């Protein structure tokens, strides 16, 4: 028999916690159950690749504050493994069944592992997504590895490289794109990060692809073999190749769900396989894929801190509202990153931009604000230690103003508009890979 669980939140994450709080804040006083696959209460992920790896912060000091009294039943350490929509039940890995009234899916994402067939099972290869990942990697880095190899020059890869150099460890970074952060910022801006890497002593192999890892007789990684025939020696590897959405448990549930996320309507109601919104199932955070009105209704999943908070609050409100009062979720993506002594902040979605211009500061100084345009409209902006005007550009992007929208401001660049230099797309769907916000 399934246990009566009231409203169930699957995912003891930032989105899960803020969604549960929104339910209480909006007047829900019934039974509330939060399910998590890890044995921990919700914790903050951004510090994992910064302060935890550096040793400045203990992994167990990353817990998130509870902003409202939840009075919830916590089911931690046992992942949800199946959903039966007809019976309105969830099955956990320990065999427990939970009968829900309504359901919020906030299972987030999981690090993309290296395939076992090409060396992914060797000792000394790490991914970085959760608290335990960070703890294991921190212990390994504290041991003083002689050669650290990082695969993937996205935000996590670059932040990990910065941290390792701060610890005095030699680092090689390999990425198939022509510049770091090329998929989110383009190669013209990404080349600034490449200069930072090299100045910090990181060996950066751009346009290079790892084919497989090789190990020694004890099963520990010793080198990576690249597609161009080169070999890179390493005794510790960090694989930073993005994430897949945690949706395996929804197979067979008759929902629009795959490795790219759970598809929702504009109100964050999950869509059934036939495209019909489920009135009792919502999603929020990294796992949710929804049509964003700010970008013409394009389906997107946004792996950013701010979106997890805002979308969870929106979903919690809509879950308690009647069918004729389901509000549409609007969100301007935003993220931040700290690496190599530079604070990078961005707003908007740069994908599809056909031009980028420096509007404050200069690229040479590594203190600037750049705006991305598409078809004559501003769609995104990024600052490198120059965030004073970023809120104004966020407003301009939301309003769909011309590219670039602000004139006669102080410390402006020359507005030279260049092609951003984005690599060819890997997939048709829109996926923002950065996970900080």
N, C-alpha and C positions, 0 to 999 in steps of 0.2 A: 504494500500500500504506500502511495506517495504521501509524504508529509505536507500538510497545508503550510504554505510559505508566504502567502500574501503577494505583494509586489516583490518580484525578484530582480536584483541587479546582478548580472553575470559579468564579472570583471572587477576585482578589488584594486582598481586603478585610480588615477587622477579623475578620469571621466566618471568612473563608477561612484567614487566618493562624492563628487560634486553633483552628480545626478540624484543620488540618494538624499543629499541635503536639500536639493530643490524640491523633491517630493514632500519632505517634511515642511519646508518653508511655505509651500503652496497649500498646506492644509491636510495632507494625508496623515492619518493617525493610526492606521491599521498595521498589520504585521508586515515587516520589511526584512528581507533576507538578502545578504550580500555574499556572493560566491567568488572565491579566488583560487587560482591554481597554485599560487605561492603561499607559504605559511605566514606571510607578513601582512599587517594592515597596510593600506595604501601609502606609498612613499614617492618621493620626488625623483624623477629620472635624470634631468639635466645635470645635477652635480656628479653623476656617476662617471662621466667621461672627463671631468675636470677635477674637482676637489677630492673625490674618493680615490681616483687613480694616483693623484699626487701624494696621498697620505694626509692631506689637510683635514679630511673629514672621514669619520668611520662610517662604514656602510649602514650600520643601524642608527645613524644620526640623521637619516634622510627622510624620516617619517613626515607625512603631510598633516597639518593641523585639521581637526574637525571643527568646521565653522558653525555648525548647528548640532543640537542634540539629536542623535540618530535613533537611539533605542532600537538598534538593528540586531538581527541574528547573523553572526559572522560564520560562514562556512569556508574556512581557509585550508589550503593544502590539498584540496581535491578538485581537480578541474571538472568543468561541465563537459560531458562527452557526447550527449545526444539531446535533441529537442523533439518532443512529440506534440505537434500543434493541435492535433485532434483531441488528445487527452489533456492538453495544457499542462504538460509535465516536463521537467528537466531531469536527466539522469547524471549523477556525478561519478567520478572515477572509482569511488569506493562502493558503488552500487546504490547509494541513497537516491531516492526519487523525491523531487520537490514539485508540488502542485502550485502553479502560479495563477494569480488573477490577471496581472499584466507583467510584461517583461521588458527590461532595458538591457540591451546588448552593449557591453563596453569592454570587450575582451582585448582590444588593442591589437598590437602586432608582435611578431617575434623575429629575432635576428635571422637573416638568411644564412644558413650554415654552408660550409664548404663540403662538396660531395665526398662521401666516404670512399667512392671508387677512385678518386684522384688524390687521396692522402688526407682526407678530412678527419680521419680517426686517429691521427698521430698525436702523441703527447706534445704539448707546447703550442697548440693551435687554439686560439680563443676567439669568441665573439663577445660583444658588449651590448647587452640590452637590459638585463635585470640586476638586482642587488647582488645575487650570488655570483653572477658573471664578473661584476666589478670587484668583489672581494677576492675571487680567485686570481684575477688578472693583477690586482694590486700586490698580492703576495708574490706572484711570479716576477713582477717588475722590481720589487724590493730585493729580490735575489741577485740583481745586477746582471741580467743577460748581456752577453757580449754583442749580439747582433739581433736587433728587433726589426722585423719586416711587417709593414702594414699594407694590406691589400684593399684599395678603395680610398679615393681622395674626396669623399663627400665630407659633410660636417663632422661625423664621428671620427673618420680616419684622420682628418686634419687636426681635430682637437686632441686625439690620442697622440699624434706625432708631436704636437706642441708640448704636451705633458711629459712625454718621454724625454724630449730634449731638456726640459726644465730639470729632469732628474739626472741629466748627464749621460743618458743612454744613446748609443749610436742608432740611427733610424734610417731605414730605406722605405720609401713609399712608392707603390706601384699602382698605376691607374690607366685604363685603356683610353681615356679621354686626353685631349691635348693640354688640358690645364686642370688644376684642382677646382672643385665646385663648378665645373663647366656646365653641368646640367641645370643648375639653379641660377647661376650668375652669368653664364656665357664665358668664352675664352678670353675676351678682352679684359673683363674685370677679374676673371679667375687667374690671369697671368700675374696680377698683383700678389695673390696668395702664393703663387709659385716662387716669386722673388722672396717672399717672407720665409718660405720653406728653406730655400737655398741659403739665405743669410743666417738662418738658425742652425745650419749644418746638416739638414736633412738631405739625403740622396734621393732625388725625385726622378723616377722613370715614367715620363709621360708617354701616352700612346703604346703602352706595354700591357700584355695580358699574361697572367699566370695560368699555366696549363695544369700543373700538378705539383704536389709536394712530395719530397723523398725523405725517408727517415733512416736512422742508424739501426744497428742490430737490436737495440733495446726498444725500438718503436717510437723514438723521439724525433721530431722534425729537425732536419739539418740544412735543407735548401729548398728553394722553389725553382722550378723550370719554367721559363717564359716561352711564349709562342715564337719569338724570334731566335730561339736557340740558346739564349743566355741562361746562366744559372745565378741565383742570388742566395748566398749563404745566410742562414738564419737559425737561431736556437729558440726564438719566440716569435710567433706570428699572430697578428690581430687581423681577423677577417672583418672588414667593414663594408659589406656589399648591400646595404639597405635591409629592408624587412618585408615580410609577407604578413598579411592580415590573419589573425587567429580565428579562422572560420571553419576549420576541419570538423568541429563538433556539430556544425549545422548541415552536414551532408545528409540528404534524405529527408530534410525537414520541409522541402517545398518552398524554399526562399531563394531570392536572387542573391546568392552568396558564392564567392570564389576567393582565390588568393589575393585579389585586389580589393576585397572588402565586402560589406553587406550593403546592397543598394536600397536607398530610402527615397521617399518623396520629399518635397520641399519642407514638410512639417516634421521630418525625421522619423516617419513611420516606415518600418521595413516593408519592402515589396515582396509579395508572394511570387512564385515562379511564373504566374500568369500576368504579373504586372499590377495586381490589385494591392493597395495598401492594407496591411494588417492592423486593425484598430487597436490591438492589445500588445503589439510588439514595436518597440522603438530602438534606435541605436544612436550612439554618440562616441566621439573621440576618433582615434586612429582608424578604427574598424569601419566607421560609417562613410559611405559614398553617397553623396547627395547632389542635386542640381543647384548650383550656387547662382542666385539671381544677379549677383554683382559681375558675373562673367557669362552672361547670356544663357544661364541655365545649364552650363557644362557640368557633367558629372565629375566630381573630384572627391578625393579623400585627403585630408590635411593632417599631417603628422606633426602638429605643433601644440605646444603647451596651452596657448591661449584659446585655440579652437576646442581642445578637450574641455576646458572650463566652461566656455560659452555655450557649446552645443549640448553639453550635459544639462546645464541649467534650462536651456530651451526645451530639450526633450522632457525633462521632469515636469515642466509647466504644462506642456501639451498632453502628457500622459493623463493628467487629471482634468483636462478641459473637454467639453462636449465636442462632438464631431463638427459642429458648425462654428467652432472657435479654435481651429487649428492654425496657429500662426506660422508663417514661412520663415525659415532660418536664413539670415543673411550673414556672411562673414568675410571680412577682409583678412586673408592669411598674413601672418607676421611671425618672424622668428629672430632669434639672436644667437650669437656665438662669440666666445672669447678664445682667441688663439694668437700665439706669438706676440702678445702684448697689444693686440688690436681688438677692439670691440666692434663686431659686425652686427648691424641690425637691418632688417628688411621688412617691407610691407608689400602686399600685392602678389600677383602671380605673373612671373616673368615669362613663362612658357608661351611661345608664339610671338614674342617681341621681334620686330623687324628693325629696331633702332635703340641705341642707348647713348646717353649724353651725360657728361660730368656737369653738374649745375652748381656745385659748391666745391671749393678746394681744388686739389689737383691729384691726378693718379700718381704722379712722381713722388709726392709727399706722403702718400698712403693715408691721407686725411681728405676724404671727399664724400660727396653725395652724388649718386648716379640715378638717373630716371630711365625707365624702359618704356618704349612706346610701341604701339601696334596700330597700323592704319590711321596714324595721326592722333591717337588718343594715348594718354598716360595709363599704364597698367601695373607698374611696379616701381619700387625705389629701394635702393640699398645704400647704407652709410658705413664708412670705415672711419671710426672715431670722429664723426661729423654728423651727429644725429639731431642737431638743434632744429633743423627745418623738416625733419622726417614726419612729424605729425601733420604739418601743412600739406605735404605731398600725399599723405594717406587720405586726407580729406579730398584732395584734387582727384586722386585715383577713384575713390568711391563715387564722386560726382561725374566721372567720365570726361574730365576736362582735356583740353588739347595737350599735345606733347611738344615740348615740356611746358607745364602750365604756369610757372611763376617767373615773372620778369622783374628786373631792377631790385633784386634782393642783394644783400651784402655778400662779398666774397664769392661771386658767381664765376663759373667757368666760362668757356667760350662757346658752349652749346654745340660743339662739333659732334654731329650725330653719326655714329658708326654702327655697322652691323654687330650685334652682340656676339656672334660666333657660337651658337649652340650646336652641340653634336647632333647627329641624326637621331630622331626619336627611336626608342627601343620598343615601344608599344603604343597602340592607338589611344589607350585610356590615359586620363590625366592623373598623375600621382606626384604629389609633392613629397620628396624624400627626406627633407630636413625634419628633425624631430624636436627641435628646441623652439621655445616660444616665450 
